[in-house]
Amino acid sequence: MASGVPSDVVVVTDPAHGGRWTSLRAGDREWLWHRDEPRRPGAAPGDPFADAGGVEECVPTVRGTPDHGDAWTRRWTDDGDADGDADGDGDGYGDGTHTVHCPDFRLSRRIRHLPGRAVADYRLTAAPGHRFLWAAHALLAVSPAARLDLPAATPARLYEDGGTAWTPFTWPHARSTAAGAAESAGPTTAAGGATTRDIPATRDIPFDRLGPDDGTAFGAIALAARASVHDGPDTLRFTLEADGGQPVSVAVWRNLRGFPAGAPYRSIGVEPMLGRVFDLAAAGEGDAAVVPPSGEVRWRLTVTAA
């Protein structure tokens, strides 16, 4: 893909397994990272998260309970297609609306392939006042030389472990006073499932640099609506828009072979989201999306590449 030249973006999903995005391709580049995870195909509601990569639809929470939300383990269907496939060929590719039914809400998603971009439109329907988080949990196949650009001086929140506590910082540099963190390994583990590795007591974390691998893993949430990932000559951009002043942000999972303990691997998450915290149970005023009197919330994620 030539640098600076817009490229068509093609998304493939797996409606039968949580609506997961299994491919995000621009030109000849596949942007999604994957790993073998034998638990993923059979995951059921309430199971601990099975990290297979791709883009998982995390709603109504990311950390906490249910682990990574209630939608990633459920079948998504199309009201007009009993097989849950928008174009009828069984691969989840093409325009159309897929819906997942969860205990307290219904979430619909339509992905359209337009010239130079892919557009995902979402609609969540629930009782007025229902609070939720949503994240497009995108794990990207990028090199240690990749960079993550957000608007300068964006307010952000550093998560030093797998729990709910955070400290403020200004993008892109955070200061850590704790060991490298881990995402939740499951809803039954203590403190959100944190595991740690011994690292210096105080260190700078340049969240805009996605390497080199140093044995740490930290999370952050930046209060921004757009993000760009640059890797060699290629660029991937996410832009999130939401109706009604809902809080938008970008979550970052910077796992430089620091997680999980005992068998760490590299995984880089750049995750457009509604909300400003990882765990809905810890959401304060303005930290979560709220369903208005109309009973629905709409938002749009646009993906472009060059």
N, C-alpha and C positions, 0 to 999 in steps of 0.2 A: 504494500500500500504506500503510495507516494506521500511524503510529508506535506500536510496542509491541503491536500485534495480531498474533498468530501467523498465518502464511500457509502454505498447502501449498507444498511444494518439489517441483519436477518436473525430473528429469534425463533428457537424451537423449544417447545414446552412439553411436559409430561403430565397431562391433566389427571391421569389415573393415580399419580403419586404426588399429591400435594400441589399440583400446578407448577412444579419446579421448572425453572428455565434450565434446559440441558445444553443449550448452545446459544452463544451471542457472537455472531461472526460479522466481521466487516472486511470486505475484500477477501484476501487469502489468510486473514488472521482470526484465530479463535481466541476470544478474550476470557472465557471462563476456565477456571481451574477445577480439576476433578481429582478425587481419590477413591480407591476401592473401599467401599464400606458395606459389608454384607448385610448389616442390619437395615439399610435404607429401604430396600424394596418391600419389606414386610412391616415397616414401622406402623404403629397403630396409635390412636389418640391416647395421650398420657405417657408415652414412651420417652425415655431420655433422647436428646437430640442425636441423630446419626449423621455425621458430617461427611457428605459425599461431594461437596462442592456445588458448582452451578450457582443459581440464584434461588433461594428459598423464600417463600412468602411467609413472613413472620408477623402474626397478628393473633391476639390482642396484646402480646408482650414479646420480648426477646429473651431476656433472662427471667428467672422466676418460674412460676407455674401457670400454665403448662410450659415446659421447657421449649423455648423458641416458638411458643405460640400454639394455637389449636388448628391451624389450617394446613401446615406442611405434611401432616399425616393423613389427611382426608382426600378422598376423590373429588375432583372438580368436574362438573358436567356442563354441557351446553343444553339449554332448554329445548333447542331444536334438533339435537343430535344425541341419541341415546348412548353413543359411544364416547361422548365427551370430547369429540374432535371437531374443530371448527370447519374444516374443509372436507371431512369425511374420509380422509385417506389413512387415518390411524396414527399419524405422527405428531399431532398437536401443532402443526405448522399452518399458518395462514390467519386471515382475519376471522373474527368471531368473538363471542362473549362466553366465558366460562364462569361458573358459579360454584362456590363452596358454601355449604350450610354447616354452621357451627352452633353450639348451644344457645348463644346469646346474640348472634348476628348472622347476616348473610353478606358475603363479599363476592362481587362480580368484577371480572377483568376482561377488557377487550384489548388485544394487541393488533395494531395495524402496521403494515410495512409501507412506508411512504418514501418518495425520493429523498435519499440522503439521511433517513432517520427511521427509527422504530418508535412508536408511540403506544404506551400502555395506559389506558383509561380505567380507573377504578371507581366502584361505587359500593360503599358499605351501608347496609340498612339495619337499623336496630332501634330500640326504644329511645326516645329523646332523653338526653342526659347520659347515655352510655359513654364511658370513657375507654379509650383504647390507644395502643401504639401499633404502628405498622412499619416494617422495614423490608425493603428489597435486599435481602441478605446476599449480596453479590460477592463471591470469592473469585479473584481475578488471577489469571496466569500471567504474571509480570516478573521481570528480572529484578535482581537486587539493585540495579541502576535506575529503576523506575522512580518517577516523581508524582506527587499528588498535589495539585494546585486548587486552592480555595481562595475566595476573596481575601485580600490582605486585612490583617487585624481582626479576623472573625472571632467573636467570643466562642470559647470551647470549654469542654468539661473532660477532665482526665479521670479515667477509671484505672486504678493501680492494681486491682484484684478483681475477682469474679463476682463481687458483691454489688451493693447499691450505692456505696459512698463515692463521691466525686469531689474533685477540686478544680476551681476555675483556672483557665489559662488563656492566653491570646495566641491564636494560630500564627505560626506552626510549631513553636517550641514550648514544650512542657517540662517541668522539673519534677522528677520522681524522688520520693524519699522512702520508697518501699521496694520490695522485690518485684520481679517481673510477674505479670498477672496471667490469668487464664479465664476464658469464657466459662460459663456454667457447664459442668460436665453432667449435670442431671439435677432434677428438681429436688432430690432427696439428700443431696450433699450439703454440708454446712457452708454457710456464708456464700451461697450462690455457686458453690463448686470450685472455689479458688484453689489453685495449686501454684506453688512458687518455686523459683530457682534462685540460688544465691547469686546476687549481682551487687555492685557497689551501692552503698546506702543512699547516695545522692547522684543523680545523673541527668543529663539533658536528653530529652526525647524529641528528635526532629521528625514530627509526624508527616512532613512533606517528603521525606526520604524513605523509600520502601526497601531499604537494605543499607549496608550488608547485613547478613544474618549474624546476630550476636547473642543468641540464646535467651532473648527476652520476648515477652508478649504483653502488650498494653492495648487498652481500648480507649476510645475517645468519641465524643459527640460534638460536632461543630455546628453552630447555629447558622447554617447557610443553606441555600436552596439549590446550589449547583456545585459540581466538582469536575475536575479534569484530571485524567491519568495520562501521563506521558511516558512512553517506553520506547527508546530508540526513536525511529522515525514515525511512530504511531501514536495517536491520541484517541482516547475514549472520553466522552463527556456525558454526564448525567444532569438533567434539569428537572426539578420537582416543583409543581404548582398545585395549590390546594384552595378550595373554596372556603369562604367564610372566616378567613383569618386563622385557620388551623395551624398549629406550630409545625414548621418544616425544619429539617436538619439533615446532616450527613454523619452517619456513624462510621468509625474507622476501627478495624481490627488489624493491628500491626503485630502479627505473630512471626517473629524472626527465629523460628525453631526454638521457641520457649515454651510451647504447649503441645501436647499434654506431657505431664511429668512422666519420665521413663521412656517415652517414645515420641519425642517432639518432632514436628514437621513444620514446614513453612506454609503459611496461608495468609493472604492479604485480602481483607474485606473493605470494600467501599460501598456503603449501604445507605442510599437515600431513604429517609424515614419521616413519618409523621410522629411527632413527639420529641422530647428532649432528654429522655432517660432510657435505660435499658430494661428496667423492671417496672411494670405498671403499678405494682404495689407500692413503689417508692415515689410515684409521680406527685409532685406538688402542684400548686396552682399554675396553670399554663403549661405544664409539662406533658400533657397528653391531649390527643384529639378528643373532641366532645361532639356527640351527635346532637344536632340542633332540633328545634320543634318539628321540622319537616320530616324527621326520621331517617335522613340519609346524609352521608358525607361523600363528596366526589373529589378526586385528585387525579393528576396526570404526571406520568414519568416519561420524559423524552430522552432517547439515547441517540447520540450522533457520534461519528468517528471520522478521522482523517489520517 
